[in-house]
Amino acid sequence: MEWFRTEHLKITDASKGKGFLFIHIPIDEYIELYNDGNYVGMKDEDVSCGSVNTGVYSSLIEQKTVEWVSCGHDHNNDYHGEY
């Protein structure tokens, strides 16, 4: 996460809020998004996030450079929402 924060310091103010982050393994917040019912689409398998919340979402909120996050690990899930 330190690398992530350091690299985001290099992004200019004009670019903030326009980034897209693709990760393979879903972050824990995908489970919360689904459980809160604030999504559109289908969930056909459990969310397979890591066993430890690494703080990716917290870093995204701090840095304000990423607007969209997508993951591809759960092949039978196809939903999106605003968290």
C-alpha positions in Angstrom: 0.0 0.0 0.0 3.0 2.3 0.5 3.9 1.9 -3.2 0.3 2.7 -4.1 0.3 5.9 -2.0 3.7 7.0 -3.3 2.8 6.5 -6.9 -0.5 8.5 -6.5 1.4 11.5 -5.2 2.8 11.8 -8.7 -0.6 12.3 -10.2 -1.5 15.9 -11.0 -4.6 17.5 -9.6 -6.2 17.7 -13.1 -6.2 13.9 -13.2 -7.7 13.2 -9.8 -11.0 11.3 -9.8 -10.6 10.0 -13.3 -8.6 6.8 -12.8 -9.7 3.2 -13.2 -8.2 0.4 -11.1 -8.4 -3.2 -12.3 -7.5 -5.8 -9.6 -7.7 -9.5 -9.9 -8.9 -10.4 -6.3 -12.0 -8.4 -5.1 -11.5 -6.2 -2.1 -13.6 -6.8 1.0 -15.9 -3.9 0.1 -17.4 -5.9 -2.7 -19.0 -8.1 -0.1 -20.4 -5.1 1.7 -21.7 -3.6 -1.5 -23.5 -6.8 -2.3 -24.8 -7.3 1.3 -26.2 -3.7 1.4 -28.1 -4.4 -1.8 -26.7 -1.3 -3.6 -25.8 -3.1 -6.8 -27.2 -4.0 -10.2 -26.5 -7.4 -11.9 -26.1 -10.9 -10.7 -24.0 -12.8 -8.1 -23.8 -16.5 -8.7 -20.9 -17.3 -6.3 -19.5 -16.0 -3.1 -17.1 -13.1 -3.3 -13.6 -14.5 -3.0 -11.7 -11.7 -1.4 -8.5 -12.1 0.7 -8.6 -13.1 4.3 -7.1 -9.7 5.4 -8.4 -6.3 4.4 -5.3 -4.6 3.1 -6.7 -1.1 3.0 -6.9 -0.7 -0.7 -10.3 1.0 -0.4 -9.1 3.4 2.3 -6.2 4.4 0.2 -8.5 5.1 -2.8 -10.6 7.4 -0.5 -7.4 9.2 0.7 -5.9 9.7 -2.7 -9.0 10.5 -4.7 -7.4 9.5 -8.0 -9.5 6.4 -8.8 -13.2 6.6 -9.7 -13.8 3.0 -10.8 -12.6 -0.4 -9.4 -13.1 -3.6 -11.3 -12.0 -7.2 -10.5 -12.2 -10.4 -12.4 -11.5 -13.3 -10.0 -15.1 -14.3 -9.4 -16.1 -15.5 -12.9 -19.7 -16.1 -12.2 -20.4 -12.7 -10.7 -21.4 -9.8 -12.9 -22.6 -6.9 -10.8 -21.7 -3.3 -10.2 -22.7 -0.6 -7.8 -21.8 2.6 -6.1 -20.1 2.3 -2.7 
